[in-house]
Amino acid sequence: MLDENLARIRAHRNNIHRYRRLLKTRLSQLERQFIERRLAEERSALDDLAATTFPVGFRAAETPAGAMGMAQ
């Protein structure tokens, strides 16, 4: 399951890079709107998949400098 999700994440990232490259080229307004919409969809899908694949978020704890043995 993890391998499948990692492959999907890679596919979304590749698509995002492809759409970014396409946006740097000459496009009609219709083409540009389509690619921008697809780019937004890919980013959303990547965010959702990453959140379900790696559900634990790490946050740095607020610790005083002295607690870590550092000079103030």
C-alpha positions as YAML, in Angstrom:
chain: A
units: angstrom
residues:
- id: 1
  name: MET
  ca: [0.00, 0.00, 0.00]
- id: 2
  name: LEU
  ca: [2.78, 2.43, 0.89]
- id: 3
  name: ASP
  ca: [4.60, 1.65, -2.37]
- id: 4
  name: GLU
  ca: [1.41, 2.36, -4.34]
- id: 5
  name: ASN
  ca: [0.88, 5.67, -2.55]
- id: 6
  name: LEU
  ca: [4.50, 6.67, -3.12]
- id: 7
  name: ALA
  ca: [4.11, 5.88, -6.82]
- id: 8
  name: ARG
  ca: [0.95, 8.02, -6.93]
- id: 9
  name: ILE
  ca: [2.76, 10.86, -5.15]
- id: 10
  name: ARG
  ca: [5.55, 10.64, -7.74]
- id: 11
  name: ALA
  ca: [3.00, 10.70, -10.57]
- id: 12
  name: HIS
  ca: [1.29, 13.81, -9.14]
- id: 13
  name: ARG
  ca: [4.66, 15.54, -8.70]
- id: 14
  name: ASN
  ca: [5.64, 14.70, -12.28]
- id: 15
  name: ASN
  ca: [2.32, 16.06, -13.55]
- id: 16
  name: ILE
  ca: [2.77, 19.24, -11.54]
- id: 17
  name: HIS
  ca: [6.23, 19.78, -13.03]
- id: 18
  name: ARG
  ca: [4.89, 19.09, -16.51]
- id: 19
  name: TYR
  ca: [2.07, 21.63, -16.10]
- id: 20
  name: ARG
  ca: [4.51, 24.23, -14.75]
- id: 21
  name: ARG
  ca: [6.73, 23.74, -17.79]
- id: 22
  name: LEU
  ca: [3.73, 24.06, -20.09]
- id: 23
  name: LEU
  ca: [2.70, 27.32, -18.44]
- id: 24
  name: LYS
  ca: [6.07, 28.79, -19.46]
- id: 25
  name: THR
  ca: [5.23, 28.29, -23.14]
- id: 26
  name: ARG
  ca: [2.99, 30.27, -25.50]
- id: 27
  name: LEU
  ca: [-0.59, 29.15, -24.94]
- id: 28
  name: SER
  ca: [-4.01, 30.38, -25.87]
- id: 29
  name: GLN
  ca: [-6.13, 31.71, -23.03]
- id: 30
  name: LEU
  ca: [-8.27, 28.57, -23.13]
- id: 31
  name: GLU
  ca: [-5.23, 26.29, -22.95]
- id: 32
  name: ARG
  ca: [-3.75, 28.32, -20.10]
- id: 33
  name: GLN
  ca: [-7.00, 28.16, -18.12]
- id: 34
  name: PHE
  ca: [-7.21, 24.40, -18.65]
- id: 35
  name: ILE
  ca: [-3.62, 23.82, -17.51]
- id: 36
  name: GLU
  ca: [-4.01, 26.10, -14.49]
- id: 37
  name: ARG
  ca: [-7.14, 24.18, -13.47]
- id: 38
  name: ARG
  ca: [-5.36, 20.83, -13.91]
- id: 39
  name: LEU
  ca: [-2.38, 22.14, -11.93]
- id: 40
  name: ALA
  ca: [-4.67, 23.12, -9.06]
- id: 41
  name: GLU
  ca: [-6.35, 19.70, -9.17]
- id: 42
  name: GLU
  ca: [-2.99, 17.91, -9.13]
- id: 43
  name: ARG
  ca: [-1.77, 19.99, -6.18]
- id: 44
  name: SER
  ca: [-4.94, 19.25, -4.26]
- id: 45
  name: ALA
  ca: [-4.71, 15.54, -5.02]
- id: 46
  name: LEU
  ca: [-1.05, 15.52, -3.96]
- id: 47
  name: ASP
  ca: [-1.85, 17.31, -0.69]
- id: 48
  name: ASP
  ca: [-4.69, 14.89, 0.09]
- id: 49
  name: LEU
  ca: [-2.62, 11.83, -0.74]
- id: 50
  name: ALA
  ca: [0.37, 13.06, 1.25]
- id: 51
  name: ALA
  ca: [-1.88, 13.75, 4.25]
- id: 52
  name: THR
  ca: [-3.30, 10.21, 4.18]
- id: 53
  name: THR
  ca: [0.04, 8.54, 3.44]
- id: 54
  name: PHE
  ca: [1.93, 10.46, 6.13]
- id: 55
  name: PRO
  ca: [-0.78, 11.35, 8.68]
- id: 56
  name: VAL
  ca: [1.56, 12.30, 11.51]
- id: 57
  name: GLY
  ca: [2.70, 15.88, 11.56]
- id: 58
  name: PHE
  ca: [5.77, 16.91, 13.50]
- id: 59
  name: ARG
  ca: [5.92, 20.26, 15.20]
- id: 60
  name: ALA
  ca: [8.93, 21.72, 16.89]
- id: 61
  name: ALA
  ca: [8.30, 22.15, 20.58]
- id: 62
  name: GLU
  ca: [8.92, 25.52, 22.13]
- id: 63
  name: THR
  ca: [11.84, 24.96, 24.50]
- id: 64
  name: PRO
  ca: [13.97, 27.56, 26.21]
- id: 65
  name: ALA
  ca: [17.55, 27.78, 24.95]
- id: 66
  name: GLY
  ca: [18.88, 26.86, 28.42]
- id: 67
  name: ALA
  ca: [16.90, 23.61, 28.44]
- id: 68
  name: MET
  ca: [18.92, 22.32, 25.49]
- id: 69
  name: GLY
  ca: [22.27, 23.18, 27.03]
- id: 70
  name: MET
  ca: [22.76, 26.24, 24.83]
- id: 71
  name: ALA
  ca: [24.17, 29.49, 26.04]
- id: 72
  name: GLN
  ca: [21.79, 32.43, 26.01]
...
